[in-house]
Amino acid sequence: MSADPNCIFCKIVAGQIPCKKVYEDEELLGFHDIHPWAPVHILLIPKQHIANLYDAQAEHNALFGRMLGLAPRLMRELGVENGFRTLINTGADGMQEVYHLHMHVMGGPRPWSKG
């Protein structure tokens, strides 16, 4: 599995930086965002370092499908009952801040601080 030693999310995957986990398996890690926009705001990331959607290949399609399929389950487990939002920022113009592909999953009662 590829990793970038300078990537904060790769360091979280490696256990070098703590996180508040909500999910983990062999390929994916889910954890609470440290700067939430909504009452429930988690990130789902592949453990493999993929910088962004531009770098994704057809071989990653099943992984991305698993990420999307996992989102509703985790939102239910975290008590979100009235809908949620998913978001993947890609590149500088897409407002990507951490260059390790990640999906924001946000929900909970409004108003949210952003979004």
N, C-alpha and C positions, 0 to 999 in steps of 0.2 A: 504494500500500500504506500503510495507516495505521500510525502509530507514536506512542508516548507519550514525549515528551522526558524525563520523570522516571522511566521504567521501566528497571530494570537490564537486563532481557532485551532490550528494544528497543536499549539501548546496546551490548549484546553483538552483536546482529544487525548494527548499524551499524559494528561494528569499533572502537568507542570503548573497550570493555573487552575484554581478551583472554579466551579460553577454550580449552580443549583439545578441539577439534572431533573428532567421529567421523563426521559426515555433514553435507552441505549440498547443497541444490538451490535452485531459485527460490522455493519456498514454505516449506521446512522447514530447521531447523538442529538438529543433535544434538551434545551436548557432555557431558563428564564433570561430574558434580555436585561442587561444591567441599567439600561436607560429606556424603560418602557414607555410606549405611546398610549397604551390602553391598560385597563385593569389587569388583564391577562395578556402577556406578550412574551411568546417564546420564539426561539430560533431552532430550526431543524437544519442540521448540516451533515453532509457526507463526511465520513472519517477520512476518506481519500481527499487529498488536496486537489481541488478543481478551482481555479481562480474565479471563474464566473461563467455565465451561460455561453459566452463566446467560445470558451474552451471546451465546452461539453461536446461529447461525441455520441453517436448512435448507441454505443455500448453502455451509456449512462441512462438511457431512457427508462429502463425498469427501476433504477434507483430513484429517479425523479417521480415516477408513478407511485412508488412506495412512500415517498415524502408527502405527496398530496393525499394519498389514502390514509396516512397516519394522522394528518391534521385534525379531522373531525373527532377521531377517537380521543386524542389528547385534550381537545377543547372540552368534550363531554366530561372527561375525567377531572378536569380543572374547574368544572362548574359552569362553563359557558353554555347557555341554553338558548340564546336569542340571535345566533349568528356570529360569524367571525370573518376576518379578512385575511387573505394570504398575499404576500408580496415578495418578489425577488427583484432586487435592484441589480442592474448590470452596467458596469463601466462608469466612468466619471460623469457623463451626462445623465446616466440613470441613477445617480446619487449613491453609488456603491461606496461604502466607507472601508469595509474589510474585504480584501481580495481573496476570499475563500467563499465559494458559493454557499449561500444560506437563504433559507426561506423564513420570512417573518410570518408568524401566525398570531393574530391579534383579535381579542374579543372582550366581552364583558360590557356592563352597562355604560351608556354614553352619559355625559360627554367625555370624549377622550382628550388627552393633552395635545395630540396631533392626529393627523390622518382623518 
